[in-house]
Amino acid sequence: MAQESPKNSAAEIPVTSNGQLEDSHEHSFNRDLKCSLPVGLGLSETKITSHGFDSTKEGVVEAGPFPGSSASPKSSVISPSSAAASRLAGQGCDLIIPTGGRAQQKSGPVVLADEVKNPAMEKLELVRKWSLNTYKCTRQIISEKLGRGSRTVDLELEAQIDILRDNKKKYENILKLAQTLSTQLFQMVHTQRQLGDAFADLSLKSLELHEEFGYNADTQKLLAKNGETLLGAINFFIASVTTLVNKTIEDTLLTVKQYESARIEYDAYRTDLEELNLGPRDANTLPKIEQSQQLFQMHKEKYDKMRNDVSIKLKFLEENKVKVLHNQLVLFHNAIAAYFAGNQKQLEQTLKQFHIKLKTPGADAPSWLEEQ
């Protein structure tokens, strides 16, 4: 009997609906099985047994003498069990018969893992959403400026915002003028102090005009002292109004800008929803309308929230503004009146009333011993 080299070949067993082997593939099965047998073992020496459907054994390949004529072996018929047939037909597992003659399973069940999210794709999606939102808002702004688009207006709130912006400009003008007055007063006080020192020096050197130079020296020094007191009151007024304008009002205006951005987004998505509702309703447009409705509702909630925030901040700002400006205007008036009236006691009393402490020259720069 001719010797064949051992080969590993997958034996595919087609099974019919009643568990029988398909007759048209018998010849192909016998040829593959013969090639899979080890050296020295022919088809005539192999017995393939298969138990019934109730048996627990499945497709056992045994080596031994084949019953029947040794000259012409007959084709074998395999009736695999239901479990083996379902595994072969359903899972598609390959059977490999190595030289040892034992059947092994080549592959097991395949587990599909969840798709891992790609950070680059997430960033790309964020850029896409941002670009689409920017396009819609830009189109809405252009439409409003050209008079073609409609915009949502809260008349009462818009009036309060306009008043706030106008008041901010006026307060900034007051700050500018007050800073100019402070600069000029500082220069005048510095000049008066120098003039007082000059008069005092001449009073010591001119015996004939000793009293006259002394009176003028005392007057200029008193004016310089009162000027420093007034300068402290003006600087305190400037600092308080600057905090009100550049921090409190500016914070409220920042919220107003966020409110206006939310209003533009709300109007942009409202316009898109109105255009979709005016168009035809079919299988293609209904999902778009539903998505547009969700986006519109989301931006509507954001717009309502920002409008409430602006209303609350405007209310608190008005209360704080009245309180701060009332105290600062009283301080400014009393200090100016006392200074030009020459009432030194009233001027000092005004600073004590508002808890203002004057800084002596050179007090801002600590010595090197204090810094250690």
Secondary structure, DSSP 8 states (H G I E B T S, - for coil): --------------B-TTS-B-GGGHHHHHHHHHHHS-TT--GGGEEEE---TT-S---EEEES--SS-SSS---------HHHHHIIIII---EE--TT---EE-------------HHHHHHHHHHHHHHHHHHHHHHHHHHHHT-S-----HHHHHHHHHHHHHHHHHHHHHHHHHHHHHHHHHHHHHHHHHHHHHHHHHHH-STTHHHHHHHHHHHHHHHHHHHHHHHHHHHHHHHHHHIIIIIIHHHHHHHHHHHHHHHHHHHHHHHHHHHHHS--STTHHHHHHHHHHHHHHHHHHHHHHHHHHHHHHHHHHHHHHHHHHHHHHHHHHHHHHHHHT-HHHHHHHHHHTT-----TT-SS--HHHH-
